[in-house]
Amino acid sequence: MKYQLQCVQCGHYSSGFAAWFEQDQTCPKCGSKHSEVEYQADYSQLKTLYKQEADSFWHYFDYLPLEKRENIVSCREGAIPIESWDFLSDYARENHGIECRALVYRNDLNGGTQTFKDVAGSMAASLFKEHGIDQYCIASTGNTATAYAKYLSLAGIAFKVFVPAITNEDSIKEILSYGQEVVRSKGDYAQAKKEAADYARQNKVLISAGNFDPIRVEAKKTMVFEFMRQLGKMPEVYIQAVAGGTGPIAIDKGVREIEQYYPEVTLPRMLLVQQDLCDPMVQAWEQAVKGGFPEDYHKNYPVIDNPLTRVSILSTGNPGMYPVIAPIVRKSGGSFLRISEDGLPALARQVYDQRGICLGPASIVCLAGFFRALEEKRINQGDTVLINCGEGVQRAAAFHKEVMAVPGK
């Protein structure tokens, strides 16, 4: 047996994804949908893999929940080069007196849809192919739906996407271009999730298990392996824009999976960023800090109905994953940060002038978090700071036009 799934809530084991799908992705003992994959694997071989070139996250096949390599559906995702952005390091030194190494993990370099979600799309398509799943549905604010649309189409799997009313047209057009179906909700992301769940139940179609879905987590945990392969260490600081939060959940899982074998692998301080027009996790965190982190602090969070943010893929007003993510952030010594949407086009233009690339609005939210972290003194002397940028600008035509209207240097 290569792996099994263990329920986080009660400890019950399921024999693999075949059983997990048959159980409707639910623990048969306690009803929880939160399970993690455990492996019978020789982790000493990771050091050998670190010495080799990787063409995708499937480089770590022995530590992923797929039995047969012939079922892999891949577009060369998840092994993207980590870049040093010296202008960020220079800014930290010149404006805050902080010597740090600013690194950027650019998911727009992925070979699928150029987003942070491509590894999850590849994992899902491969697992569904291996287990004969022919239909799937999901609620999404944009990037997950687009990645899954492409990868599931490559595997010949029918896919139905429920998106919030404010989802930008560029994302919808790309999903449709892969021959998949889109249902635009009349409400926000929470309403789209309800409609997707109703459809899945009525039609007995497999649905995404959410942000702690082991399919997504197992794909994204390979970031830990890639950081070690490329840097030889874990960064001291990890910055990411967050709507749902699979990224931090996955990094925590990756660290816990190998820390007993590699004690030098530790959880970075997580700085998770939201924009001011959709910041329920930041609000909840600020309240927890103010109250001294009372018991059950992580269960208390506001809900923003129909957030009016311009960053549609970060429009999750009901942060259902906050109870899972907040304890991880606290354990890491990190924080949630708020940035202003108003400054995003100017920062995106600065990136274009410095690096010659156009990043999407969610990626710029993430980069803005670096500057906010400096202002709040959350980056220390000598830190290696890894900034995980989510997507390019190809599905944000209006934002791109706004960026290019900003005067260049």
Secondary structure as the mmCIF struct_conf table of DSSP 4:
data_model
#
loop_
_struct_conf.conf_type_id
_struct_conf.id
_struct_conf.beg_label_comp_id
_struct_conf.beg_label_asym_id
_struct_conf.beg_label_seq_id
_struct_conf.end_label_comp_id
_struct_conf.end_label_asym_id
_struct_conf.end_label_seq_id
STRN STRN1 TYR A 3 CYS A 7
TURN_TY1_P TURN_TY1_P1 VAL A 8 CYS A 10
STRN STRN2 TYR A 13 SER A 14
BEND BEND1 GLY A 16 GLY A 16
HELX_RH_AL_P HELX_RH_AL_P1 PHE A 17 GLU A 22
TURN_TY1_P TURN_TY1_P2 GLN A 23 ASP A 24
BEND BEND2 GLN A 25 THR A 26
TURN_TY1_P TURN_TY1_P3 PRO A 28 CYS A 30
STRN STRN3 SER A 35 TYR A 39
HELX_RH_3T_P HELX_RH_3T_P1 TYR A 43 GLN A 45
HELX_RH_AL_P HELX_RH_AL_P2 LEU A 46 TYR A 50
TURN_TY1_P TURN_TY1_P4 LYS A 51 LYS A 51
BEND BEND3 GLN A 52 GLN A 52
BEND BEND4 ASP A 55 SER A 56
HELX_RH_3T_P HELX_RH_3T_P2 PHE A 57 TYR A 63
BEND BEND5 LEU A 64 PRO A 65
BEND BEND6 GLU A 67 GLU A 67
HELX_RH_3T_P HELX_RH_3T_P3 ARG A 69 ASN A 71
BEND BEND7 CYS A 75 ARG A 76
BEND BEND8 GLY A 78 GLY A 78
HELX_LH_PP_P HELX_LH_PP_P1 ILE A 80 PRO A 81
STRN STRN4 ILE A 82 SER A 84
HELX_RH_AL_P HELX_RH_AL_P3 ASP A 86 HIS A 96
STRN STRN5 ARG A 101 ARG A 106
HELX_RH_3T_P HELX_RH_3T_P4 ASN A 107 LEU A 109
BEND BEND9 ASN A 110 GLN A 114
STRN STRN6 THR A 115 THR A 115
TURN_TY1_P TURN_TY1_P5 PHE A 116 LYS A 117
HELX_RH_AL_P HELX_RH_AL_P4 ASP A 118 HIS A 131
TURN_TY1_P TURN_TY1_P6 GLY A 132 GLY A 132
STRN STRN7 GLN A 135 ALA A 139
BEND BEND10 THR A 141 GLY A 142
HELX_RH_AL_P HELX_RH_AL_P5 ASN A 143 LEU A 154
TURN_TY1_P TURN_TY1_P7 ALA A 155 GLY A 156
STRN STRN8 ALA A 158 VAL A 163
TURN_TY1_P TURN_TY1_P8 ALA A 165 ILE A 166
HELX_RH_AL_P HELX_RH_AL_P6 GLU A 169 SER A 177
TURN_TY1_P TURN_TY1_P9 TYR A 178 GLY A 179
STRN STRN9 GLU A 181 ARG A 184
BEND BEND11 LYS A 186 GLY A 187
HELX_RH_AL_P HELX_RH_AL_P7 TYR A 189 ASN A 203
TURN_TY1_P TURN_TY1_P10 LYS A 204 LYS A 204
STRN STRN10 LEU A 206 ILE A 207
TURN_TY1_P TURN_TY1_P11 ASN A 211 PHE A 212
HELX_RH_AL_P HELX_RH_AL_P8 PRO A 214 LYS A 220
TURN_TY1_P TURN_TY1_P12 LYS A 221 LYS A 221
HELX_RH_AL_P HELX_RH_AL_P9 THR A 222 LEU A 231
BEND BEND12 GLY A 232 LYS A 233
BEND BEND13 GLU A 236 GLU A 236
STRN STRN11 VAL A 237 ALA A 241
BEND BEND14 ALA A 243 GLY A 244
HELX_RH_AL_P HELX_RH_AL_P10 THR A 246 ILE A 258
TURN_TY1_P TURN_TY1_P13 GLU A 259 TYR A 261
TURN_TY1_P TURN_TY1_P14 PRO A 263 GLU A 264
HELX_LH_PP_P HELX_LH_PP_P2 LEU A 267 PRO A 268
STRN STRN12 ARG A 269 GLN A 275
TURN_TY1_P TURN_TY1_P15 ASP A 276 LEU A 277
BEND BEND15 CYS A 278 CYS A 278
HELX_RH_AL_P HELX_RH_AL_P11 PRO A 280 LYS A 290
TURN_TY1_P TURN_TY1_P16 GLY A 291 GLY A 292
BEND BEND16 PHE A 293 PHE A 293
TURN_TY1_P TURN_TY1_P17 GLU A 295 ASP A 296
HELX_RH_3T_P HELX_RH_3T_P5 TYR A 297 LYS A 299
BEND BEND17 ASP A 305 ASN A 306
BEND BEND18 ARG A 310 ARG A 310
HELX_RH_3T_P HELX_RH_3T_P6 SER A 312 LEU A 314
BEND BEND19 ASN A 318 ASN A 318
TURN_TY1_P TURN_TY1_P18 GLY A 320 MET A 321
HELX_RH_AL_P HELX_RH_AL_P12 TYR A 322 SER A 332
TURN_TY1_P TURN_TY1_P19 GLY A 333 GLY A 333
STRN STRN13 SER A 335 ILE A 339
HELX_RH_3T_P HELX_RH_3T_P7 GLU A 341 GLY A 343
HELX_RH_AL_P HELX_RH_AL_P13 LEU A 344 ARG A 355
BEND BEND20 GLY A 356 GLY A 356
STRN STRN14 LEU A 359 LEU A 359
HELX_RH_AL_P HELX_RH_AL_P14 PRO A 361 GLU A 375
TURN_TY1_P TURN_TY1_P20 GLU A 376 LYS A 377
BEND BEND21 ILE A 379 ILE A 379
TURN_TY1_P TURN_TY1_P21 GLN A 381 GLY A 382
STRN STRN15 THR A 384 CYS A 389
STRN STRN16 GLU A 391 GLY A 392
BEND BEND22 VAL A 393 VAL A 393
TURN_TY1_P TURN_TY1_P22 GLN A 394 ARG A 395
HELX_RH_AL_P HELX_RH_AL_P15 ALA A 397 MET A 404
TURN_TY1_P TURN_TY1_P23 ALA A 405 ALA A 405
BEND BEND23 VAL A 406 VAL A 406
#
